Amino acid sequence: MKNLKAKDLRNQTVEELEAMVLAEQAAMYKARRDLVFRQLTDTASFKVRRHNIARILTVIGEKKRASEGANA
């Protein structure tokens, strides 16, 4: 799991970003489940995934606000 760059995320559409959020959330759920069953050894991935989700949601919000401002 690697850090996503906000610069790279801004080049994608809102639909692609929303799909990425769902994928990251699913991966976060799987990682939590694996931790409970002692199958996960890389606990630092939680922080990376959480930050990636926050980055993606921030870019989605920026894009939605920008499109609302352009329509007004």
N, C-alpha and C positions, 0 to 999 in steps of 0.2 A: 504494500500500500504506500503510495507516494502522495506528497502534497500536491494539490491542484493549484495552478496559478490563476489568479483572478483575470489576468490579461488574456489568457487562453480561453477562459470561460466566457468572456465578453464577446468573443467571435462566434458563439453558438446561439441558436434560436432558443426562445423560451421553452418550446416543446422539448427540445433536446435536453435542456437543463432540468426540466421537471422529470424527465426519464432518468437522468443521472441521480437526482435526489432519491427517487424511489429505489434505484439500484443500491445506492449507498446506505439507505435505511434498512434494506433487506440484508445487506452484508453486515451491518451493525447488529441486527437481530441475531443473525447466524453466529457472529462472534460472541455475543453475550451467552447464547445457548451453549456454544463450545466451551466457554469459560466455566459454566456451571458443571458440565460433564468432564471437566479437566482435560479437554482436548486442545485447548489453546495455550500457547506458551508466550505469544507476543502480545502482551497486554498494552503496549504502547500504541498499538493500532487503533485502540478505542479513541484516543485523543486525536489522532490523525483523521479518522473517519468523522468524528464530531466536528472538527474544524473544517473539513471539506464540505460537510453538509451546510454549515453556517456560511461558508464562502459562496456556495451555489445559491442558497436562498437570498443572500445579499445581492448577488448579480441579477437574480430574477426580479427582486424588488426594484432595483435600479432601472431595469428595462421596462417594467410595467409603469413606473412613474414617468419615465421619459416618453413612453407612448401616450400616456394620458395627457401629458403637457403638450405634446404635439397635436393632439386632437382638440384641445381646448382653444 
